[in-house]
Amino acid sequence: MKKSSLIMLVALTVVLNGLYNWLNNRPVDVGPDVPDGKLTSLSFAPFRDGQSPIEKVMPTPEQIEEDISLLADKTHSIRTYTSLEGFEIVPDLARKYGLTMIQGAWLTYELPFDPAKLSPEEVQELNEAKEHNHKEIKELIRSANANPDVVKRVMVGNEVLLRGEMEPEQLIKYIREVKKAVKQPVSYADVWSFYMRYPEIGKEVDFITIHILPYWEDEPLEVNDAVAHIEKTYKQVYEQVQALYPGKPILIGESGWPSDGRQRGWAVPSVANSAKFIRGLIQVSKKNGFDLNIVEAFDQPWKSALEGVVGANWGLLSADRTPVFPLTGEVVENPDWTNRLLVSTIIMLLAVAYYFKPLSQLPLPRMALFLVFAQLLASLLVTQADELWAASFNPFQSAGTVAIVIINTLLSVFLAQRAMAVLNNDSANEKLGAWLQAFYLVLIALAVYKTYTLALDGRYISFPYEMTYIAVTGVLGLIAMRYLDVRKWSARLLDFDSLIGYSQASPKRNRIIAYVLVIMGLALIAGETRAFLISRDFIEAHPDMAERFKLAFIYTVTNSQLLVWLASLGVLALPLWASGYESAEKVLFTPKSVEVTEHD
């Protein structure tokens, strides 16, 4: 009878888990389709996994051609950022596939320096940067003159003022050099506020190119407000530009939304939000006649070294060249959800097969609780592995992911063993308890380190809640199982040593760890709030300190990703704080004293 009940409960667990996943991955409406399914212009950088302009590992000509062919039915024009290092072939390929170009020259560090104050290596590096700039300008001029049918506009530099790598005077020299040599309109691209800060640049260019990226702004907005913000900002800039340079056109040279990464204020990266933003932006652009370039064609793994996970995930297509989302129709947040569901179901069924005999002897409520616990562990382990692997962009990160997944896999196995012992009211296994303590302490140490880096300067660091999925679920699950015996909420339920079944731990040490977790959580709130308070544009928008602090604090404590991470720290801290509430020997290390009956 109990075996048939177990089989029915297993089937019900599988069905409910499938239903939950199906409901959470239904296609969603993200706004009107992009007309003809094609953008006006799209930023193009053909770097793939393992390639990087920083490391000088460049795409092959064949890869560049393959990428341009993929874009032929997605955009009318592409914007490039360099004219060298293999990109010399881009104009010919653009012509071949019916695309036009906004061609750019990448300018890098060129500030005045005193050779006497620098090492010979530093002097050589600076001279090489200056030589690189001259080569970029020379090739931009050559390419524009050789391909006037394809290269419709040219861009002299990209955010070089924002990066602080060049003075406006030197930039103006390069702009004038290009303007004298080509017939195409010439511009410089930067964050919109830099054109307001350096109006002399606007006087030199033929059109103003501004970047408006609501996610990165000092006061990040919720995606539903971001498009209206673009419209408002454009009109403000337009009024100032027309006052300073009547008749000069404006190009929004970069605008987009990340599909993955850390949340900033109310700006949440997601596939659906990225699609919603781009489609909304296209509608606003069409309504107002904005000239617009979307960033970007492909996810760029190499940017993770500079901007974390979020920096690598702005593409219309992924790094392996599969669509992140379509420009028409509904969007699914995770198209591969069925694969996760299948793998997690298999893992759960293996756990059931392993524990089938003791499971079938449990009362129905305890049987059901174990199945839910096992399914949660399996689902979260698969999700953790998938998400962490997707956020691993170099061998070091990949190795870290493998280590974390191995630790959490072993932790899941040990938690399942502990759960079965608790549900059977068996005596605790000291060796198992020691392993559980060791794995928990390792993950807690990683959590403390991650929280410290987030609090110190977390702008480009994702909240690592995936790392503690299993540990947090283990704590909550074991508390629920112990409640079946105690039938009363008390500190006894929370005692960490009793939860894991280990009598040799130090309550004093555990409480110190709990206090450290709490302190790091408070430090994270303070660090996130401070990041808003010291932001230049945030200060200008809210000069009153009291108002600025209030808004900064609100943006911090309403950040859902931050709150999930703080909750994870709290779940880990509470049992440690309650450690030693009762002697583990007295509470759990004697054979069962409570008779388990059917009504349990």
BELGICOR-V751391 format. One record per residue. N is the residue number from 0. PHI is phi as a letter, one per 30 degrees, with the letter a starting at -180 (none if undefined). D_CENTER is the distance of its C-alpha to the mean C-alpha in whole Angstrom. Layout:
n=N phi=PHI d_center=D_CENTER
n=N phi=PHI d_center=D_CENTER
This chain:
n=0 phi=none d_center=49
n=1 phi=d d_center=46
n=2 phi=d d_center=45
n=3 phi=d d_center=45
n=4 phi=d d_center=43
n=5 phi=d d_center=40
n=6 phi=d d_center=40
n=7 phi=d d_center=40
n=8 phi=d d_center=37
n=9 phi=d d_center=35
n=10 phi=d d_center=35
n=11 phi=d d_center=34
n=12 phi=d d_center=31
n=13 phi=d d_center=30
n=14 phi=d d_center=31
n=15 phi=d d_center=29
n=16 phi=d d_center=26
n=17 phi=d d_center=26
n=18 phi=d d_center=27
n=19 phi=d d_center=24
n=20 phi=d d_center=21
n=21 phi=d d_center=23
n=22 phi=d d_center=23
n=23 phi=d d_center=19
n=24 phi=b d_center=19
n=25 phi=d d_center=22
n=26 phi=e d_center=21
n=27 phi=c d_center=21
n=28 phi=d d_center=22
n=29 phi=c d_center=20
n=30 phi=j d_center=23
n=31 phi=d d_center=26
n=32 phi=d d_center=26
n=33 phi=d d_center=25
n=34 phi=e d_center=29
n=35 phi=i d_center=30
n=36 phi=i d_center=26
n=37 phi=b d_center=26
n=38 phi=d d_center=25
n=39 phi=d d_center=27
n=40 phi=a d_center=25
n=41 phi=b d_center=21
n=42 phi=d d_center=20
n=43 phi=b d_center=21
n=44 phi=b d_center=20
n=45 phi=d d_center=21
n=46 phi=d d_center=19
n=47 phi=c d_center=18
n=48 phi=e d_center=17
n=49 phi=i d_center=19
n=50 phi=c d_center=20
n=51 phi=a d_center=19
n=52 phi=d d_center=21
n=53 phi=d d_center=21
n=54 phi=d d_center=23
n=55 phi=i d_center=25
n=56 phi=c d_center=24
n=57 phi=c d_center=24
n=58 phi=d d_center=24
n=59 phi=d d_center=28
n=60 phi=e d_center=30
n=61 phi=d d_center=30
n=62 phi=d d_center=26
n=63 phi=d d_center=26
n=64 phi=d d_center=29
n=65 phi=e d_center=27
n=66 phi=d d_center=24
n=67 phi=d d_center=26
n=68 phi=d d_center=28
n=69 phi=d d_center=25
n=70 phi=d d_center=25
n=71 phi=e d_center=28
n=72 phi=c d_center=28
n=73 phi=c d_center=25
n=74 phi=a d_center=26
n=75 phi=c d_center=29
n=76 phi=b d_center=28
n=77 phi=b d_center=25
n=78 phi=c d_center=24
n=79 phi=c d_center=24
n=80 phi=c d_center=24
n=81 phi=b d_center=26
n=82 phi=c d_center=30
n=83 phi=c d_center=30
n=84 phi=h d_center=29
n=85 phi=j d_center=30
n=86 phi=d d_center=29
n=87 phi=d d_center=32
n=88 phi=d d_center=33
n=89 phi=d d_center=30
n=90 phi=e d_center=33
n=91 phi=d d_center=35
n=92 phi=d d_center=33
n=93 phi=d d_center=31
n=94 phi=d d_center=35
n=95 phi=e d_center=36
n=96 phi=c d_center=33
n=97 phi=i d_center=34
n=98 phi=c d_center=31
n=99 phi=c d_center=32
n=100 phi=b d_center=30
n=101 phi=c d_center=29
n=102 phi=c d_center=29
n=103 phi=c d_center=28
n=104 phi=c d_center=29
n=105 phi=d d_center=26
n=106 phi=c d_center=28
n=107 phi=b d_center=27
n=108 phi=e d_center=29
n=109 phi=a d_center=32
n=110 phi=c d_center=33
n=111 phi=e d_center=37
n=112 phi=b d_center=38
n=113 phi=c d_center=41
n=114 phi=e d_center=41
n=115 phi=d d_center=43
n=116 phi=c d_center=40
n=117 phi=b d_center=38
n=118 phi=d d_center=38
n=119 phi=e d_center=40
n=120 phi=d d_center=36
n=121 phi=d d_center=34
n=122 phi=d d_center=37
n=123 phi=d d_center=37
n=124 phi=d d_center=33
n=125 phi=d d_center=33
n=126 phi=d d_center=36
n=127 phi=d d_center=34
n=128 phi=d d_center=32
n=129 phi=d d_center=34
n=130 phi=d d_center=36
n=131 phi=e d_center=33
n=132 phi=e d_center=32
n=133 phi=d d_center=36
n=134 phi=d d_center=35
n=135 phi=d d_center=32
n=136 phi=d d_center=35
n=137 phi=d d_center=37
n=138 phi=d d_center=36
n=139 phi=d d_center=34
n=140 phi=d d_center=38
n=141 phi=e d_center=39
n=142 phi=d d_center=37
n=143 phi=d d_center=37
n=144 phi=d d_center=41
n=145 phi=d d_center=41
n=146 phi=b d_center=38
n=147 phi=d d_center=39
n=148 phi=d d_center=39
n=149 phi=c d_center=35
n=150 phi=d d_center=34
n=151 phi=c d_center=34
n=152 phi=b d_center=33
n=153 phi=b d_center=32
n=154 phi=b d_center=29
n=155 phi=c d_center=30
n=156 phi=j d_center=27
n=157 phi=b d_center=24
n=158 phi=h d_center=23
n=159 phi=d d_center=25
n=160 phi=d d_center=26
n=161 phi=e d_center=23
n=162 phi=d d_center=22
n=163 phi=i d_center=26
n=164 phi=c d_center=27
n=165 phi=a d_center=30
n=166 phi=d d_center=33
n=167 phi=e d_center=33
n=168 phi=d d_center=37
n=169 phi=d d_center=36
n=170 phi=d d_center=33
n=171 phi=d d_center=36
n=172 phi=d d_center=38
n=173 phi=d d_center=36
n=174 phi=d d_center=36
n=175 phi=d d_center=40
n=176 phi=d d_center=40
n=177 phi=d d_center=38
n=178 phi=d d_center=40
n=179 phi=d d_center=43
n=180 phi=c d_center=42
n=181 phi=b d_center=41
n=182 phi=c d_center=41
n=183 phi=d d_center=38
n=184 phi=d d_center=36
n=185 phi=c d_center=34
n=186 phi=b d_center=31
n=187 phi=b d_center=29
n=188 phi=c d_center=25
n=189 phi=a d_center=23
n=190 phi=e d_center=22
n=191 phi=e d_center=24
n=192 phi=d d_center=25
n=193 phi=d d_center=27
n=194 phi=d d_center=29
n=195 phi=d d_center=30
n=196 phi=d d_center=31
n=197 phi=b d_center=32
n=198 phi=d d_center=35
n=199 phi=d d_center=37
n=200 phi=d d_center=34
n=201 phi=d d_center=34
n=202 phi=d d_center=38
n=203 phi=d d_center=38
n=204 phi=d d_center=35
n=205 phi=d d_center=36
n=206 phi=b d_center=33
n=207 phi=d d_center=31
n=208 phi=c d_center=27
n=209 phi=c d_center=24
n=210 phi=c d_center=21
n=211 phi=b d_center=19
n=212 phi=b d_center=16
n=213 phi=e d_center=15
n=214 phi=d d_center=12
n=215 phi=d d_center=13
n=216 phi=d d_center=16
n=217 phi=d d_center=18
n=218 phi=b d_center=18
n=219 phi=d d_center=15
n=220 phi=c d_center=16
n=221 phi=d d_center=16
n=222 phi=e d_center=15
n=223 phi=d d_center=19
n=224 phi=c d_center=20
n=225 phi=d d_center=18
n=226 phi=d d_center=21
n=227 phi=d d_center=24
n=228 phi=d d_center=22
n=229 phi=d d_center=22
n=230 phi=d d_center=26
n=231 phi=d d_center=27
n=232 phi=d d_center=26
n=233 phi=e d_center=27
n=234 phi=d d_center=30
n=235 phi=d d_center=30
n=236 phi=d d_center=30
n=237 phi=d d_center=32
n=238 phi=d d_center=35
n=239 phi=d d_center=35
n=240 phi=d d_center=35
n=241 phi=d d_center=38
n=242 phi=d d_center=39
n=243 phi=d d_center=39
n=244 phi=b d_center=39
n=245 phi=e d_center=41
n=246 phi=i d_center=40
n=247 phi=d d_center=37
n=248 phi=d d_center=34
n=249 phi=b d_center=31
n=250 phi=c d_center=28
n=251 phi=d d_center=24
n=252 phi=d d_center=23
n=253 phi=b d_center=19
n=254 phi=a d_center=17
n=255 phi=a d_center=14
n=256 phi=a d_center=11
n=257 phi=d d_center=8
n=258 phi=c d_center=7
n=259 phi=a d_center=4
n=260 phi=k d_center=1
n=261 phi=d d_center=4
n=262 phi=d d_center=7
n=263 phi=c d_center=10
n=264 phi=h d_center=14
n=265 phi=c d_center=14
n=266 phi=d d_center=11
n=267 phi=c d_center=9
n=268 phi=d d_center=7
n=269 phi=a d_center=8
n=270 phi=d d_center=11
n=271 phi=d d_center=14
n=272 phi=d d_center=13
n=273 phi=d d_center=12
n=274 phi=d d_center=16
n=275 phi=d d_center=17
n=276 phi=d d_center=17
n=277 phi=d d_center=18
n=278 phi=d d_center=21
n=279 phi=d d_center=22
n=280 phi=d d_center=22
n=281 phi=d d_center=24
n=282 phi=d d_center=26
n=283 phi=d d_center=26
n=284 phi=d d_center=27
n=285 phi=d d_center=30
n=286 phi=d d_center=31
n=287 phi=c d_center=31
n=288 phi=i d_center=32
n=289 phi=d d_center=29
n=290 phi=c d_center=28
n=291 phi=b d_center=25
n=292 phi=b d_center=23
n=293 phi=c d_center=19
n=294 phi=c d_center=16
n=295 phi=a d_center=16
n=296 phi=d d_center=18
n=297 phi=b d_center=15
n=298 phi=e d_center=12
n=299 phi=b d_center=13
n=300 phi=e d_center=12
n=301 phi=d d_center=14
n=302 phi=d d_center=12
n=303 phi=d d_center=10
n=304 phi=d d_center=13
n=305 phi=c d_center=13
n=306 phi=b d_center=10
n=307 phi=i d_center=7
n=308 phi=e d_center=4
n=309 phi=d d_center=4
n=310 phi=d d_center=8
n=311 phi=d d_center=8
n=312 phi=b d_center=7
n=313 phi=c d_center=10
n=314 phi=d d_center=13
n=315 phi=d d_center=15
n=316 phi=b d_center=16
n=317 phi=d d_center=14
n=318 phi=d d_center=15
n=319 phi=c d_center=17
n=320 phi=i d_center=19
n=321 phi=c d_center=18
n=322 phi=d d_center=18
n=323 phi=d d_center=14
n=324 phi=a d_center=16
n=325 phi=d d_center=20
n=326 phi=d d_center=21
n=327 phi=b d_center=24
n=328 phi=i d_center=24
n=329 phi=d d_center=22
n=330 phi=b d_center=19
n=331 phi=c d_center=17
n=332 phi=d d_center=14
n=333 phi=b d_center=14
n=334 phi=d d_center=17
n=335 phi=c d_center=18
n=336 phi=d d_center=18
n=337 phi=d d_center=22
n=338 phi=d d_center=21
n=339 phi=d d_center=20
n=340 phi=d d_center=22
n=341 phi=d d_center=25
n=342 phi=d d_center=24
n=343 phi=d d_center=23
n=344 phi=d d_center=27
n=345 phi=d d_center=28
n=346 phi=d d_center=27
n=347 phi=d d_center=29
n=348 phi=d d_center=32
n=349 phi=d d_center=32
n=350 phi=d d_center=32
n=351 phi=d d_center=35
n=352 phi=d d_center=37
n=353 phi=d d_center=37
n=354 phi=c d_center=38
n=355 phi=e d_center=40
n=356 phi=d d_center=43
n=357 phi=d d_center=42
n=358 phi=d d_center=40
n=359 phi=d d_center=43
n=360 phi=c d_center=45
n=361 phi=d d_center=43
n=362 phi=d d_center=43
n=363 phi=e d_center=41
n=364 phi=e d_center=39
n=365 phi=d d_center=38
n=366 phi=d d_center=38
n=367 phi=d d_center=35
n=368 phi=d d_center=33
n=369 phi=d d_center=33
n=370 phi=d d_center=32
n=371 phi=d d_center=29
n=372 phi=d d_center=28
n=373 phi=d d_center=28
n=374 phi=d d_center=26
n=375 phi=d d_center=23
n=376 phi=e d_center=23
n=377 phi=d d_center=23
n=378 phi=d d_center=21
n=379 phi=d d_center=18
n=380 phi=d d_center=19
n=381 phi=d d_center=18
n=382 phi=d d_center=15
n=383 phi=e d_center=14
n=384 phi=d d_center=15
n=385 phi=d d_center=14
n=386 phi=d d_center=10
n=387 phi=d d_center=10
n=388 phi=d d_center=12
n=389 phi=d d_center=10
n=390 phi=c d_center=8
n=391 phi=c d_center=11
n=392 phi=c d_center=12
n=393 phi=a d_center=16
n=394 phi=e d_center=18
n=395 phi=d d_center=18
n=396 phi=d d_center=14
n=397 phi=d d_center=16
n=398 phi=d d_center=19
n=399 phi=d d_center=17
n=400 phi=d d_center=15
n=401 phi=e d_center=19
n=402 phi=d d_center=20
n=403 phi=d d_center=18
n=404 phi=d d_center=19
n=405 phi=d d_center=22
n=406 phi=e d_center=23
n=407 phi=d d_center=21
n=408 phi=d d_center=24
n=409 phi=d d_center=27
n=410 phi=d d_center=26
n=411 phi=d d_center=26
n=412 phi=d d_center=29
n=413 phi=d d_center=30
n=414 phi=d d_center=29
n=415 phi=d d_center=31
n=416 phi=d d_center=34
n=417 phi=d d_center=34
n=418 phi=d d_center=33
n=419 phi=d d_center=36
n=420 phi=d d_center=39
n=421 phi=d d_center=38
n=422 phi=d d_center=39
n=423 phi=c d_center=42
n=424 phi=h d_center=43
n=425 phi=d d_center=43
n=426 phi=d d_center=44
n=427 phi=d d_center=41
n=428 phi=c d_center=40
n=429 phi=e d_center=40
n=430 phi=d d_center=38
n=431 phi=d d_center=36
n=432 phi=d d_center=35
n=433 phi=d d_center=35
n=434 phi=d d_center=32
n=435 phi=d d_center=30
n=436 phi=d d_center=30
n=437 phi=d d_center=29
n=438 phi=d d_center=26
n=439 phi=d d_center=25
n=440 phi=d d_center=26
n=441 phi=d d_center=24
n=442 phi=d d_center=21
n=443 phi=d d_center=22
n=444 phi=d d_center=22
n=445 phi=d d_center=19
n=446 phi=d d_center=18
n=447 phi=d d_center=20
n=448 phi=d d_center=19
n=449 phi=d d_center=15
n=450 phi=d d_center=16
n=451 phi=d d_center=18
n=452 phi=d d_center=16
n=453 phi=d d_center=14
n=454 phi=d d_center=17
n=455 phi=d d_center=18
n=456 phi=a d_center=16
n=457 phi=c d_center=12
n=458 phi=e d_center=11
n=459 phi=c d_center=9
n=460 phi=c d_center=8
n=461 phi=d d_center=6
n=462 phi=d d_center=9
n=463 phi=c d_center=10
n=464 phi=d d_center=12
n=465 phi=e d_center=12
n=466 phi=d d_center=14
n=467 phi=c d_center=17
n=468 phi=e d_center=17
n=469 phi=d d_center=20
n=470 phi=d d_center=22
n=471 phi=d d_center=21
n=472 phi=d d_center=23
n=473 phi=d d_center=25
n=474 phi=d d_center=27
n=475 phi=d d_center=27
n=476 phi=d d_center=28
n=477 phi=d d_center=31
n=478 phi=d d_center=32
n=479 phi=d d_center=32
n=480 phi=d d_center=35
n=481 phi=d d_center=37
n=482 phi=d d_center=37
n=483 phi=d d_center=39
n=484 phi=d d_center=42
n=485 phi=d d_center=42
n=486 phi=h d_center=41
n=487 phi=a d_center=41
n=488 phi=d d_center=38
n=489 phi=a d_center=38
n=490 phi=d d_center=37
n=491 phi=e d_center=38
n=492 phi=d d_center=36
n=493 phi=c d_center=33
n=494 phi=e d_center=35
n=495 phi=d d_center=32
n=496 phi=d d_center=35
n=497 phi=d d_center=37
n=498 phi=d d_center=34
n=499 phi=d d_center=33
n=500 phi=i d_center=37
n=501 phi=b d_center=37
n=502 phi=c d_center=40
n=503 phi=c d_center=40
n=504 phi=d d_center=37
n=505 phi=c d_center=38
n=506 phi=e d_center=37
n=507 phi=d d_center=37
n=508 phi=d d_center=34
n=509 phi=d d_center=32
n=510 phi=d d_center=33
n=511 phi=d d_center=32
n=512 phi=d d_center=28
n=513 phi=d d_center=28
n=514 phi=d d_center=29
n=515 phi=d d_center=26
n=516 phi=d d_center=23
n=517 phi=d d_center=25
n=518 phi=d d_center=25
n=519 phi=d d_center=22
n=520 phi=d d_center=20
n=521 phi=d d_center=23
n=522 phi=d d_center=22
n=523 phi=d d_center=18
n=524 phi=d d_center=19
n=525 phi=d d_center=21
n=526 phi=d d_center=19
n=527 phi=d d_center=16
n=528 phi=d d_center=20
n=529 phi=d d_center=21
n=530 phi=e d_center=18
n=531 phi=d d_center=19
n=532 phi=e d_center=23
n=533 phi=c d_center=23
n=534 phi=d d_center=21
n=535 phi=e d_center=24
n=536 phi=d d_center=23
n=537 phi=d d_center=23
n=538 phi=d d_center=26
n=539 phi=d d_center=28
n=540 phi=d d_center=27
n=541 phi=b d_center=28
n=542 phi=d d_center=31
n=543 phi=d d_center=32
n=544 phi=d d_center=31
n=545 phi=d d_center=31
n=546 phi=d d_center=29
n=547 phi=d d_center=26
n=548 phi=d d_center=26
n=549 phi=e d_center=26
n=550 phi=d d_center=24
n=551 phi=d d_center=21
n=552 phi=d d_center=22
n=553 phi=d d_center=21
n=554 phi=e d_center=18
n=555 phi=d d_center=17
n=556 phi=d d_center=19
n=557 phi=c d_center=18
n=558 phi=d d_center=14
n=559 phi=d d_center=14
n=560 phi=d d_center=11
n=561 phi=d d_center=13
n=562 phi=d d_center=16
n=563 phi=d d_center=15
n=564 phi=d d_center=14
n=565 phi=d d_center=18
n=566 phi=d d_center=19
n=567 phi=d d_center=18
n=568 phi=d d_center=20
n=569 phi=d d_center=23
n=570 phi=d d_center=23
n=571 phi=d d_center=24
n=572 phi=d d_center=26
n=573 phi=d d_center=28
n=574 phi=d d_center=30
n=575 phi=d d_center=30
n=576 phi=d d_center=32
n=577 phi=d d_center=34
n=578 phi=e d_center=35
n=579 phi=i d_center=39
n=580 phi=e d_center=40
n=581 phi=b d_center=42
n=582 phi=d d_center=44
n=583 phi=e d_center=42
n=584 phi=e d_center=45
n=585 phi=d d_center=46
n=586 phi=d d_center=44
n=587 phi=b d_center=42
n=588 phi=c d_center=44
n=589 phi=c d_center=47
n=590 phi=e d_center=48
n=591 phi=e d_center=47
n=592 phi=c d_center=49
n=593 phi=c d_center=48
n=594 phi=d d_center=50
n=595 phi=d d_center=47
n=596 phi=b d_center=48
n=597 phi=d d_center=48
n=598 phi=d d_center=47
n=599 phi=d d_center=44
